Amino acid sequence: MELKIAVIIPCIQEEENLRELLPYLKANSKSLPVDIIVCDGGSVDNSESVTIQNSCKFLKSPIKSRAAQMNLGANNSDADIFFFVHADARPHPDFYNLIIDSVSRKGAKFGGFRFKFKSNKILLKMNSWFTRFN
């Protein structure tokens, strides 16, 4: 049985990032059981139309709060696994298989990927470095 992953993206005013992220996610999850859900906290840009143009689910949160938006996405999904992604993130291209392996073979109940920022700011570099630790 293939496990289904919901990629849940809380956002507000993320039109430009969604223009890159959604096609990237779609290209890296072709023929895999993946639902992409954008949960918006009140954007006035074109986040909704970009989401719909990419054939992804768009939900409007009545509460402007990342936690509320993430809960909205989870509550509106029938997926086995929730993968929460920031709109400015670009997950590993093989995210589906890496997650499935961690859950199926290793028994993980939760987890996260290491990340880095496209920035020369020292605080962001430090933040990125610390993602290597549990």
C-alpha positions in Angstrom: 0.0 0.0 0.0 1.4 3.4 -1.0 1.2 6.0 1.7 -0.3 9.4 0.8 1.5 12.6 1.7 -0.2 16.0 2.1 2.2 18.9 1.5 0.7 21.7 3.5 1.9 25.2 2.8 0.7 27.9 5.2 1.1 31.3 3.5 0.3 35.0 3.4 1.3 37.2 0.5 3.4 34.4 -1.1 2.4 34.7 -4.7 6.0 34.9 -6.0 7.3 32.0 -3.9 4.2 29.9 -4.8 5.0 30.5 -8.6 8.3 28.6 -8.0 7.4 26.1 -5.3 4.2 24.6 -6.7 5.6 23.6 -10.1 8.7 22.3 -8.3 6.6 20.1 -6.0 4.4 18.9 -8.8 7.5 18.0 -11.0 9.0 16.1 -8.1 5.9 14.1 -7.2 4.5 13.1 -10.5 2.5 9.8 -10.3 3.0 9.7 -6.5 0.2 9.9 -4.0 0.8 13.6 -3.0 -1.8 16.3 -2.3 -0.6 19.9 -2.3 -2.6 22.2 -0.1 -2.1 25.9 0.3 -3.6 27.4 3.4 -3.9 31.2 3.2 -4.1 33.6 6.1 -5.6 36.5 4.2 -3.4 37.4 1.2 -4.4 40.2 -1.1 -2.0 39.2 -3.8 -2.6 36.4 -6.4 -1.7 33.5 -4.2 -5.1 31.9 -4.8 -5.0 32.1 -8.6 -1.4 30.8 -8.7 -2.5 27.8 -6.5 -5.5 27.1 -8.7 -3.4 27.5 -11.9 -1.1 24.8 -10.6 -4.0 22.4 -9.8 -3.5 22.5 -6.1 -6.0 22.9 -3.3 -6.4 26.4 -1.9 -8.0 26.9 1.5 -8.8 30.3 3.2 -8.1 30.3 6.9 -10.5 32.4 9.0 -7.6 32.9 11.4 -4.4 34.7 10.4 -2.0 32.3 12.2 0.5 29.8 10.9 -0.7 27.2 13.4 -4.3 27.7 12.5 -3.5 27.5 8.8 -1.5 24.2 9.3 -4.4 22.7 11.3 -6.8 23.8 8.5 -4.7 21.9 6.0 -4.4 18.8 8.1 -8.1 18.8 8.9 -9.0 19.0 5.2 -6.7 16.1 4.1 -7.2 12.4 4.0 -3.4 11.8 3.7 -1.5 9.4 5.9 1.4 11.8 6.4 1.6 15.6 6.7 4.6 17.5 5.3 4.5 21.1 6.3 6.5 23.4 4.0 7.2 27.1 4.0 6.4 28.8 0.7 10.0 30.0 0.4 11.4 26.5 0.9 12.5 24.0 -1.7 12.4 20.5 -0.3 14.8 17.8 -1.5 13.6 16.6 -4.9 13.2 13.0 -3.6 11.2 14.2 -0.5 8.4 11.7 -1.0 10.7 8.6 -0.9 12.8 10.0 1.9 9.7 10.6 4.1 8.2 7.2 3.2 11.5 5.5 4.0 11.7 7.2 7.4 8.1 6.4 8.3 7.9 2.8 6.9 11.4 1.4 7.5 12.6 3.5 10.4 9.3 4.0 12.2 9.6 7.7 12.5 6.6 9.5 14.0 7.8 13.0 13.1 10.9 14.6 11.5 12.3 17.4 9.5 14.9 18.1 6.9 18.1 20.0 7.3 18.0 23.3 5.5 20.0 26.3 4.4 19.1 29.9 3.4 20.1 31.7 0.3 21.5 34.5 2.3 24.9 35.8 3.6 23.3 36.9 6.9 25.2 35.4 9.8 22.1 34.6 11.9 20.5 32.7 9.1 23.7 30.7 8.5 23.8 29.9 12.2 20.2 28.8 12.2 20.8 26.6 9.1 23.8 25.0 10.8 21.8 24.0 13.9 19.3 22.1 11.8 21.7 19.2 11.7 20.9 18.3 15.3 17.8 16.5 16.6 
